[in-house]
Amino acid sequence: MIELLIAFGVVALAMPAVMKWLGREGFFVAALVPLAGFVWTVAQGPAVLEGSYPQQTLTWVPELGLAGDFRLDTLSWVMSLLVTGIGALVLIYSARYFSRTASGLGRFAAFFVAFAGAMFGLVTTDNTLIMYIMWELTTVFSFLLIGHYRDRRASRRAAMEAIIVTTAGGLAMLGGIILLGELPSGSYSFTDLVSAASAGTLLDGAPAGVGTGYVTTAVVLLLLGALSKSAIFPFHFWLPAAMAAPTPTSAYLHAAAMVKAGVYLVARLAPGFAQMDVWLWIIIPAGLFTMLLGGYRALRQNDTKLVLAYGTVSQLGFMLVLVGYGTAEVALAGLAVLTAHALFKSALFLSVGIVDWMTGTRDLRELSGIGRRRPLLAAAAGFAVLSMAGIPPFAGYVGKEAALHALTYGGTLDLVVAWTIVLGSILTLAYGLRFWWGCFWDKPGVEPTELKNRSAIIIIPPVILAAASLILGLLPSWWESLLIGHADLYPGESGHLTLWAGFGLAVVMTGSIIVGGIILFAVRKPFEKVQRRAAVPFSAEGAYRRIVVGLEHFAGDVTARVQSGSQPMYLSIILATAALAGTGALVFGDTAVDLDYRWYDTAFQVPVVIIACVSAVLAARARRRLKAVLLLSISGYSVALIYELHGAPDLALTQVLVETITLFVFVLVLRRLPAYFSNRPMATSRWFRAGLGIVVGACVGAFAFFAANARQHPPVSSYFPSEAYDFGYGKNIVNVALVDMRAWDTMGEISVVAACAIGVASLLFIRDRQGRIDPRRNIAKPDTKYRVWLRPQEDDQIRRAAEQLDAQLQERQVRVPGRNRRWLPAASTLATPRRSVIFEVGTRLIYHTMLMGSLFLLFSGHNLPGGGFAGGLLAGIALTMRYLAGGRYELGAAMPLHPGILMGSGLMVATLSGLAPIILGGTTLESAKFDLVMPIFGEVKFATAIIFDVGVYLVVVGLVLEILRSLGAEVDRHGELEGLDDDGSVVPTPKDDRRKEAVTLREAKESST
């Protein structure tokens, strides 16, 4: 099972390339995986029927109850046959349904195969959490498949409806899963959960206050997920709207797969929970009303696909009642109807697709004479209609007859349910006949419809499915043997599937269905008029739209008030909320702790703290921006000194490097800002902010104090030294924690770092409202053109100015990076006031030393202060010095690589270092140690976590380079472009003025001579 899931994923990833190579013939390749799954599932049949259910387990996160437990019992086996078998047929059908020139086939095939894999995982897993993951994967892939025609508004809207409704239900279901799973006697295993519910032991060991209401709430939440997924009232409206999808999607998702997920969940849980009153009060009314509503709405549709869509809604309500009724006899009938529906409804959808493919229309009022010219297709669709309507000897009849027979020997409720099913079946036969008549009959007054396409392959899938409906109907005893294993889990005695159960009330009901359906079809036109006149003012779809529109308006109003663009207001709201929430917890919570504290460890800490506080206050009062930044840095360096005095050199080193690079970033940004803050009086808002700052600072200090004193158990950090040395093979606890013990956190952090760097750069490099950007352009290279996307007249002006500026650079003899043998060659491009001889000489002296120091920090950080983060920051500071000394062209010479390459390489190295241990039989991100003897160095102990640290190093260097590229070189480029005259000529620099003056004097002397 796990191997099949992997195969589905691999083929889904490969389908875009396969479809690009083979065209629509690639669907045959896509069909191989579900076909292989079908063959494998069939091969497991003997073991399943004997009760020896195949099982597989993949350990994932056992502490959270999240394990890949897969189990193929009777229900899973039957559903797997439907998912894989019908999936293979639909993919074969797609190879001719789509034209050779259709766009997006690779995308469609990939999503289809991925959906089939997710559905296969959903019906085979025994873990409720894994089932929820698969559940949501089917939701996502169905959204993508329904919205395949992205240029059509109806398709996009239908996809959005489907994902909103089913995701909301899925989240409710997740709540029910967690509630039941966290009970002392509960479980995240379907098997254990149903067994506990059947035995009535779910609440054993539950704490006081947890009673039947707890389980009732969980069951309601689970049923909300099932109802929304299977389009049961009031969530039924999304399924007809989803008919905007391609027909293969409808034939699979909405007949055999996705919409069956809710019915499957009810069938899975019903043996344990169907005896609860809340279960029956939800399942029976919702299912029966949906059956009648869907059948009634199907009779008024003229689009043949919509007829089948509303018919599917009706049949889903019918199935839900049967599998959730709670008795073995009715459950057997429900499983039979579930199987039969997958066969006849997918055959009908495929038939509609063929008719549309041949004629270009699905309007039953425009179709005529197709059955006479395509008798095989008409016969297949006719068989499917008869099976859907419950006419003998087809599979649909066997299942419906078994249900009626089981319900006619019960009490009043059973009879009410039975006669309601009769009424719904009358509607089913009526709209089924109307569908077949509309698609294939010769209609008087309507010209025979022209048939444009023909294919022998496309007809095969519906014929096979229709034939299967007939075969199952003719072999009811064999069919019963396939389903009885799950029906026996329900209380009561299992019934039988048979073509003839003798005379009785069930036979009378079947006769009533046939007569009533024919009569209703005969009076269809007057009935349609009555339907149009009796319009209901309220609909679930209308309520959904009003809710969505109301939420959009509410969100717009809230956003308009809250998202005012004022960063101080945002910070005030965030800080005030945090302070109030934390203070409330301290005041109203149990904060009785021992007030054990000391003012300081050493006397040297006191003046450092005073310096930090004074510099922070002065920074808040400073009017000059640069002064405020410098004072803020003093406060940050003081914190680093406190770390050092407290005995944390690694933290102190990191803090110093972070403060240094932050100072550089501030200086880069300040170049584009006014030198002074605005001088405003101490108005109410400023007093409020000052007070808020004091309150938040006091609250944070109090939180830290009480949190440190509230500890009742030894801290986890007390185990860090031994864990870091024994398992991480390092003495630097901080670094080993980052790259080994908590490497998953670091992996997420460097991913966020890369994403933030890309986001910041995008904000600065986007050239127009369409968001166009040229990521290949390295604005730090002197041979780069200053092309930007502007209006045409501005574009020409900038181009002329760029050419002149490039000519100036060539005059100044700036060589291409990599070919220049001069040290700091680009410094000559800077204006004289921007150059500093002392800084240039200092950079020449320490640049390489800083790079070597960064590598030392990287490779020694496992046992000494340092690591990839600290080493990357030091290398970034070295690059920053090179940029400040020589300008943006010097940055290009120092690091000609694009920052994205560095960050991407770092993420790749970190990821591969985490996956490599799995190949060697270990776990993800597990470290290993190698003892080596190297020349000069002697004995060397190498821990593989250093490789992960190299990835961190590359990401940090790439981040700093991206900052320099964005806030440094790009700002410089803008400054150069702003230094243009109105006519597009370059504003001369002082050096240019002196050169022009020298040329003028020389020309004057030559002319006088």
TASUL-V50787 format. One record per pair of residues at least 12 apart in sequence whose C-alpha atoms are under 7 Angstrom apart, sorted by the first residue. I is the first residue (numbers start at 1). GAP is how many residues later the second one is. Records with the same first field share a line. If there is no record, write none. Layout:
BEGIN
I: GAP, GAP
END
This chain:
BEGIN
4: 33
5: 112, 116
7: 26
8: 25, 105, 106, 109
9: 105, 108
12: 98, 99, 101, 102
13: 97
15: 91, 94, 95
16: 90, 91, 94
19: 86, 87
20: 86
23: 77
24: 71, 76
25: 70
27: 64, 65, 67, 68, 82
28: 63, 64, 67
30: 61, 83
31: 57, 60, 61
34: 50, 51, 53, 54
35: 49, 50, 53
37: 47
38: 43, 46, 47
41: 36, 39, 40
48: 25, 26
49: 433
53: 18, 19, 20
54: 17, 18
55: 15, 16, 17
56: 13, 14, 15
57: 12, 13
65: 123
66: 63, 64
67: 60
68: 59, 62
69: 56, 57, 58
70: 54, 55, 56
71: 53, 54, 55
72: 52
74: 409, 411, 412
75: 411
76: 47, 48
79: 44
80: 40, 43
82: 174
83: 33, 37, 173, 174
87: 29, 165
89: 372
90: 158, 162, 371
93: 365, 368
94: 154
96: 362
97: 260, 361
108: 37, 40
111: 30, 34
115: 23, 26
118: 16, 19, 20
119: 15, 19, 138
121: 13
122: 12, 13
126: 63, 64, 65
127: 61, 62, 63
128: 49, 60, 61, 62
129: 59
132: 42
138: 120
139: 24, 27, 28
140: 23
143: 16, 19, 20
145: 100, 104
146: 13, 96, 98, 99
147: 12, 98
148: 97
154: 90
155: 89, 90
158: 80, 83, 84, 86
159: 83
161: 77
162: 76
165: 63
166: 62, 63
169: 55, 56, 59
170: 55
172: 49, 50, 52, 53
173: 48, 49, 51, 52
175: 46
176: 42, 43, 45, 46
179: 39
180: 38
183: 23
184: 21, 22
185: 16, 17, 18, 19, 20
186: 16
194: 75, 77, 78
195: 77
197: 75, 76
198: 73, 74
216: 62
226: 36, 37, 39, 40
227: 35
229: 30, 32, 33
230: 29, 30, 31, 32, 33, 86
231: 28, 82
232: 54, 55, 58, 81, 85
233: 53, 57
234: 306
236: 77
237: 303, 304
239: 70
240: 66, 69, 70
243: 62, 63
247: 102, 103, 106
248: 102
250: 99
251: 95, 98, 99
252: 94
255: 87, 90, 91
256: 86, 90
263: 57
266: 57, 58
267: 56, 57
270: 54, 56
271: 55, 218, 219
274: 50, 51, 52
275: 51
283: 37, 38, 41
284: 37
287: 30, 31, 33, 34
288: 29, 30, 33, 132
290: 23, 24, 27
291: 22, 23, 24, 26, 27, 133
292: 22, 132
293: 21
294: 16, 17, 19, 20
295: 15, 16, 19, 129, 132, 133
296: 131
297: 13
298: 12, 13, 133
299: 132
300: 228
302: 61, 62, 63
303: 59, 60, 61
304: 48, 58, 59, 60, 131
305: 47
307: 128
319: 15, 18, 19
322: 12
323: 12
326: 164
327: 163, 164, 165
328: 159, 160, 162, 163, 164, 165, 166
329: 77, 164, 165, 166
330: 73, 76
331: 156
332: 151, 152, 155, 162, 163
333: 66, 67, 69, 70
334: 65
335: 148
336: 63
337: 59, 62, 63
340: 55, 56, 129
341: 47
343: 122, 123, 126
344: 40, 43, 44, 121, 122, 125
347: 34, 37, 115, 118, 119
348: 33, 36
350: 112
351: 26, 30, 111
357: 96
358: 93, 94, 95, 96
359: 90, 91, 92, 93
364: 74, 75
365: 73
366: 80
367: 71, 72, 82
368: 71, 72, 73, 74, 75, 78, 79, 80, 81
369: 71, 72, 73, 79, 80
370: 69, 70, 71, 79
371: 69, 70
377: 82
378: 62
380: 82, 83, 86
382: 54
383: 83
384: 82
385: 47
387: 82
389: 36, 39, 40, 43
393: 77, 80, 81, 106
394: 75, 76, 79, 80
395: 74, 75, 77, 78
398: 75, 99, 100, 101
401: 105
402: 94, 95
404: 14, 102
405: 101
408: 97, 98
422: 87, 91
425: 88
426: 87, 88, 90, 91
427: 90
429: 88
430: 87, 88, 90, 91
433: 88
434: 87
476: 21, 22, 23
477: 20, 21
480: 16, 17
575: 121
579: 117, 120
593: 116, 117
594: 115
595: 114
596: 113
605: 37, 40
608: 30, 34
612: 22, 23, 26
615: 16, 17, 19, 20
616: 15, 16, 19
618: 13
619: 12, 13
623: 53, 54
624: 51, 52, 53
625: 50, 51, 52
633: 26, 30
636: 23
637: 19, 22
640: 12, 15, 16
649: 216
650: 215, 216
654: 216
657: 213, 216, 217
661: 216
668: 299, 300
669: 298
720: 13
721: 12
724: 12
728: 12, 199
729: 200, 214
730: 132, 133
731: 131, 132
732: 129, 130, 131, 132, 133
735: 126, 127, 132
736: 126
739: 206, 209, 210
740: 185, 187, 205
743: 182
750: 202, 205
754: 149, 201, 205
757: 202, 205
761: 205
764: 202
767: 21, 22
768: 21
778: 120
779: 190, 191
780: 108, 109, 111, 112, 189
781: 108, 111
782: 34, 107
783: 33
785: 17
786: 16
787: 12
797: 187
798: 186
800: 184
801: 183, 184, 185
804: 182
805: 181
812: 17
814: 12
817: 75, 76
818: 75
824: 62, 66
825: 65
826: 60, 61, 63, 64
827: 58, 59, 60
830: 57
839: 46
840: 45
843: 38, 39
847: 31
850: 24, 25, 28
851: 24, 27
854: 17, 18, 20, 21
855: 16
857: 13, 14
858: 13
859: 87
867: 82
868: 81, 82, 84, 85
869: 83, 84, 87
871: 82
872: 81, 82, 84, 85
873: 83, 84
875: 82
876: 81, 84, 85
888: 81
899: 59, 60, 62, 63
900: 58
902: 52, 53, 56
903: 51, 52, 55
906: 45, 46, 48, 49
907: 44, 48
909: 39, 42
910: 38, 41
913: 12, 34, 35
927: 16, 17, 18
928: 15, 16
929: 12, 13, 14, 15
930: 12, 13
END
